[in-house]
Amino acid sequence: MTLGAVSLSTPASSAPAATAQDVGAMATTFADEFNGPAGGGVDGSKWQLETGDNVNNHERQMYTNSRSNAATDGAGNLVITARKENPANYNCWYGRCEYTSARLNTAGRFTQTYGHYETRMKLPRGQGMWPAFWMLGADINSGNPWPGSGEIDIMENVGFEPNTVHGTLHGPGYSGSGGIGAGYNGPNFSDGFHTFAIDWAPNQIRWSVDGNVYQTRTPADLNGNQWVFNKPFFIIMNLAVGGYWPGDPNSSTQFPQQLLVDYVRVTTSDTTPPPSGGGRIIGLAGKCLDVAGANSANGTPIQIVGCNGNAAQNWSRPGDGTIRALGKCLDAASAGTANGTLVQLWDCNGTGAQQWAVSGARDIVNIPANKCLDVIGNNSADGTRTHLWECTGAANQKWTV
């Protein structure tokens, strides 16, 4: 998503960068769960709405500050809606605007250098749709214009590629169509929610989808050009309609289209990211905590299996008390607190069933139950399930996170 000629509803300024910490002590530095009422506005302490059109990308919409284009739905989501309308006789670069939509950013409210940046989204569908979750260097607002300010595209999708999302870097000498990045091929991203994230450290950025790391970039990838990503950035998310890359909507495109955002979260993290196969939680007999069959369906058992480096064993701790893999949360079944409550994978929902603490004694404790993640029967065989049990200090309750 290259920079567009839109205006800010309120002035923007940069804020101090956060200090990165060890992964084991990650701190949440920004979070919006979008738990407002149906029709509620965005949180103005976290986001500002941009207004205007975008001639640079040849987008077709007018970005507005109307709740008809950006509002909470009462079900825990922000809904960014692109509409085929012009209720206020807006004029765009090409004449009378044909569409409206929304674009939000955190400039002047939140900036950070390094960390884990994650969103969970359900994307729109159709020719001409262009949703994006991305960042710009905060110094763009203090005399360093794009592309020198730098741009990190965490997720972009164009409607004619419903099964592909892209992550890209833009900077001096590698901007626009010359950006450095890669695509990730998966399911149709309009059919359900998925997580899109980066892990950003000095001189390294890793992109992942649903916990699967698909590219890592360092200064060595820039063909001798300047790496401009060791400074504060702010977050942007928007739904564009049309443009050079996606092309314009056609007769097959149905309106309105919606970008659903479950959450946006940022945590501090270790300044040296783990290797791309990292994120393992190692327990009894050196086996890894594993999502059975790498199946992301709700209710999938959590077991131990020999460590193999796949996504089913790639766990993250975003700093909100959850432990995640495949875009979902480690969960005590039915919010049970009794001995023997099975542990499973489930949609992240903010309940106590998904709140875990890692003790200095290497226990993983479900907080409401005050019970430990336990390998059933102290059995180290591949496929042995986990459950909750009174913490005993036994080897089948010890984990290296």
Protein Blocks (a to p, Z undefined) as FASTA:
>chain_A
ZZdddddfbdcddddddddddfklcccfbdcehlacehiacdfklbccdedddfknopab
dcdfbfkloccehnopacdddddddfkopacfkbcafbdcddddfehkacceeijddddd
dddedehiacddddddfklmnopacfklopadfbacdfklmmbccdddddehiacjlpcc
dddddddfklpccdddddddehiacddeehiafbdcdfklnnopacfkbccdddddddde
ejjklopadfklccddddddfbdcdddddfbdcdfkgoiacdehhiacddehhiabghia
cdddddehiaklmccdehnopaceehiacddehhiabehiacdddddehiaklgccddfk
opacdfklopacddehhiabghiacdddddehiaklcccZZ
